[in-house]
């Protein structure tokens, strides 16, 4: 039976671009993703998304609406269930920190140039609709 891990991520927009990080550690090392990670004990999904966003990018944002959950399976041993929050940039200069190896603000039309983690393109499209971008 697979272990289940709850996670949260943030799909943050600024000037028509979405913020991506390149994963610096497993799972998904080398893939481009949304800032996010595990929800810690006693932490809400929204609080985890805000914390992970800042830890990985030094960016603060206003989270607008939850999306998902999105499911990611790893080797039939782990299932990640991720709540993603659509949001808008507030402050901070995006720099790779913590688990992120790189960061980029990307126009949705340019996503094809990035090797994306599972469900990322879908989450970005849903966030754009929710935020009316």
Secondary structure as UniProt FT lines:
FT   STRAND          3..14
FT   TURN            15..16
FT   STRAND          17..23
FT   TURN            29..30
FT   STRAND          32..33
FT   STRAND          35..38
FT   TURN            41..42
FT   HELIX           45..57
FT   STRAND          60..74
FT   TURN            75..77
FT   STRAND          78..91
FT   TURN            98..99
FT   STRAND          100..107
FT   HELIX           108..113
FT   TURN            118..119
FT   HELIX           120..130
FT   TURN            131..132
//
